[in-house]
């Protein structure tokens, strides 16, 4: 039965997880063999207790083996969702850049972001938002339309972060969070989506690759408009986020949010 389970999970388990799992399995097997050697019956004049001790040690070894396999299965099955949102359209110059408010169009598009997240079943467990006024106002309006109370961290570093800096910030997200929304700025959020999906080589490191729908990828690479949303499926914990560790599953612009479609392309 273990071999059958292994064959089913093997294709979906990343190489580094399979290697770690193999090590755990080998340790468990070694413990089982040690238990068997130690439990060989001693010469005795009666039945005594060695047989009971042998059975107990074998059960211990098998328990370790099953726990090791469960650890591999649980690790490989972790799937998280990262939603990258560019702030809605901001007013022109006249105030310091960090203090620019949303323009009239931005105040119209921001609630659409929240409605889209709700309708696409992307309600976040954690929001990481730039402290820039236009970003804060975007999320405040989106949250009202979303209709859910979500923990929010306003992080000043997101305002000027590079893609590498954003990865570092997201790595600190709560491990229990299944969906994390980042409200940030262009070009950082656009380049980050491409880097995580493994389609560009950035200062973060990594190499091109990844199977994406070419039309979606080309649209996002060309332009990531204000209030646009990119959705990525992330394998593994947030603390291990890095280039090529995600898959682009959706990209939607404000003009598409009211058409009834989600822009999601999950395969």
C-alpha positions in Angstrom: 0.0 0.0 0.0 2.9 2.3 0.7 4.3 1.8 -2.8 0.9 2.6 -4.4 0.6 5.8 -2.3 4.1 6.8 -3.2 3.4 6.4 -6.9 0.3 8.6 -6.7 2.1 11.4 -4.8 5.4 11.2 -6.6 4.4 13.2 -9.6 3.1 16.1 -7.6 6.0 16.3 -5.0 8.8 18.7 -5.8 12.3 17.2 -6.0 13.6 18.8 -2.8 10.6 17.5 -0.9 11.0 14.0 -2.3 14.7 14.1 -1.3 13.8 15.2 2.3 11.0 12.6 2.4 13.4 9.9 1.2 15.7 10.7 4.1 12.9 10.5 6.6 11.8 7.2 5.2 15.3 5.8 5.4 15.6 6.9 9.0 12.3 5.2 9.8 13.3 2.0 8.0 16.6 2.0 9.9 14.7 2.3 13.2 12.5 -0.6 12.2 15.5 -2.8 11.4 17.1 -1.8 14.7 13.9 -2.7 16.5 13.8 -6.1 14.8 17.5 -6.9 15.7 17.0 -5.9 19.3 13.8 -7.9 19.6 15.3 -11.3 18.5 14.2 -13.9 21.1 16.7 -14.8 23.7 17.3 -18.3 24.9 14.8 -18.9 27.6 13.2 -21.8 29.3 9.7 -20.5 28.8 7.7 -18.2 26.5 8.4 -15.2 28.8 8.0 -11.6 27.6 10.5 -11.3 24.6 7.7 -11.9 22.1 5.6 -9.0 23.5 8.7 -6.7 23.5 9.4 -7.7 19.9 5.9 -6.8 18.8 6.0 -3.5 20.6 9.3 -2.5 19.0 8.1 -3.4 15.6 5.0 -1.3 16.1 7.3 1.6 17.1 9.3 1.2 13.9 6.2 1.1 11.8 4.8 4.1 13.6 7.9 6.1 12.7 7.6 4.9 9.1 4.0 6.0 8.8 4.7 9.4 10.4 7.6 10.0 8.0 5.3 9.3 5.0 2.6 11.5 6.4 5.1 14.3 6.8 6.1 14.0 3.2 2.4 13.9 2.0 1.4 17.0 4.1 4.4 19.0 2.9 3.9 18.2 -0.7 0.2 19.0 -0.5 0.6 22.6 0.6 -0.9 25.1 -1.8 -1.1 28.8 -1.2 -2.5 31.7 -3.2 -0.7 35.0 -3.6 -2.8 37.9 -5.0 -0.9 40.9 -6.2 -2.9 44.2 -6.6 -1.7 47.4 -8.0 -3.3 50.4 -6.3 -6.1 52.1 -8.1 -5.5 55.3 -10.2 -4.0 58.1 -8.2 -4.4 61.9 -8.5 -1.7 63.8 -10.3 1.3 65.7 -8.7 0.8 68.6 -6.3 1.6 66.7 -3.1 4.5 64.5 -2.1 4.3 61.2 -4.0 3.6 59.2 -0.8 0.6 61.4 0.0 -1.1 61.2 -3.4 -4.8 60.3 -3.0 -6.9 58.3 -5.3 -8.4 60.0 -8.4 -12.1 59.9 -9.1 -11.6 56.9 -11.3 -9.5 55.2 -8.7 -12.3 55.6 -6.1 -14.6 53.9 -8.6 -12.3 51.0 -9.4 -11.1 50.2 -5.9 -14.4 48.8 -4.7 -14.5 46.6 -7.9 -11.2 45.0 -6.6 -13.0 43.9 -3.4 -16.0 42.6 -5.3 -13.8 40.6 -7.7 -11.9 39.0 -4.8 -15.2 38.0 -3.2 -16.7 36.6 -6.5 -13.5 34.8 -7.4 -13.3 33.2 -3.9 -10.0 34.9 -3.2 -10.9 36.3 0.2 -7.5 36.8 1.9 -6.4 35.6 5.2 -3.8 38.4 5.4 -3.3 41.7 3.6 0.1 43.4 3.2 -0.4 46.9 2.0 1.9 49.8 1.1 1.6 52.9 3.4 1.3 55.2 0.4 -2.1 57.0 0.7 -3.3 55.7 -2.7 -2.6 52.1 -1.7 -4.3 52.5 1.7 -7.3 54.1 0.2 -7.5 51.3 -2.5 -7.6 48.6 0.2 -10.0 50.5 2.5 -12.5 50.8 -0.4 -11.9 47.3 -1.6 -12.4 45.9 2.0 -15.8 47.5 2.3 -16.9 45.9 -1.0 -15.4 42.6 0.0 -17.5 42.4 3.1 -15.0 40.5 5.2 -12.9 41.5 8.2 -9.3 40.7 7.2 -6.1 41.4 9.1 -4.1 44.2 7.4 -0.4 45.2 7.8 0.5 48.6 6.4 4.2 48.2 5.6 6.2 51.3 4.5 8.8 49.0 2.9 6.3 47.9 0.2 6.2 51.5 -1.0 9.7 51.5 -2.4 10.4 47.7 -2.5 12.0 46.0 -5.4 10.7 42.5 -6.4 13.4 41.0 -4.2 12.3 43.2 -1.3 8.7 42.2 -1.8 9.6 38.5 -1.7 11.3 39.1 1.6 8.2 40.8 3.0 5.9 38.1 1.8 8.1 35.4 3.4 7.2 36.9 6.7 3.5 36.3 6.2 1.7 34.0 8.8 2.4 30.4 7.9 -1.3 29.6 8.5 -2.4 32.1 5.8 -3.8 30.3 2.8 -4.4 33.5 0.7 -2.2 36.6 1.0 -3.0 39.9 -0.8 -0.3 42.4 -1.5 -1.4 46.0 -2.4 1.6 47.6 -4.0 3.0 49.6 -6.9 4.2 49.2 -10.5 6.6 48.0 -11.7 7.4 46.0 -8.6 4.2 44.0 -8.5 4.3 43.2 -12.2 7.9 42.1 -12.2 7.3 40.1 -9.1 4.5 38.1 -10.7 6.8 37.3 -13.7 9.7 36.4 -11.4 7.7 34.1 -9.2 6.2 32.4 -12.2 9.7 31.8 -13.5 9.4 33.7 -16.7 12.1 36.3 -16.2 15.6 36.4 -14.6 15.7 39.2 -12.1 18.1 40.5 -9.5 16.3 38.1 -7.2 17.8 35.2 -9.1 16.2 32.3 -10.9 15.9 31.3 -14.5 13.2 31.6 -17.2 10.6 28.8 -17.4 7.1 27.9 -16.3 4.1 26.9 -18.4 1.7 29.8 -18.7 -1.0 30.8 -21.1 1.0 33.0 -23.6 -1.8 35.6 -24.1 -2.2 36.2 -20.3 1.5 36.4 -19.8 2.0 38.8 -22.7 -0.8 41.1 -21.5 0.7 41.3 -18.0 4.2 41.8 -19.2 3.1 44.6 -21.5 1.0 46.4 -19.0 -0.2 46.0 -15.4 -2.7 48.9 -15.1 -3.9 50.5 -11.9 -6.3 48.3 -9.9 -5.2 45.2 -11.9 -4.9 41.9 -10.1 -2.6 38.9 -10.7 -3.3 35.6 -8.9 -0.5 33.0 -8.4 -0.6 29.6 -6.9 2.3 29.0 -4.6 3.8 25.7 -3.7 5.3 25.3 -0.2 5.4 27.6 2.8 5.6 31.4 2.5 9.0 31.3 4.1 10.4 29.4 1.0 8.9 31.8 -1.6 11.2 32.4 -4.4 11.7 32.7 -8.2 9.9 30.0 -10.1 8.0 28.8 -7.0 4.5 29.9 -8.3 2.1 29.5 -11.2 0.1 32.3 -12.7 -3.5 31.3 -12.6 -5.3 34.6 -13.3 -4.8 38.2 -14.4 -7.7 40.7 -14.6 -7.9 44.4 -15.3 -10.5 46.9 -14.0 -12.3 46.9 -17.4 -12.8 43.1 -17.0 -14.1 43.1 -13.5 -17.6 44.1 -14.3 -18.0 41.6 -17.2 -18.9 38.6 -15.0 -15.7 36.8 -15.7 -13.0 36.1 -13.1 -10.0 36.1 -15.3 -8.9 32.9 -13.6 -7.2 30.2 -15.6 -6.7 27.3 -13.2 -5.5 24.1 -14.6 
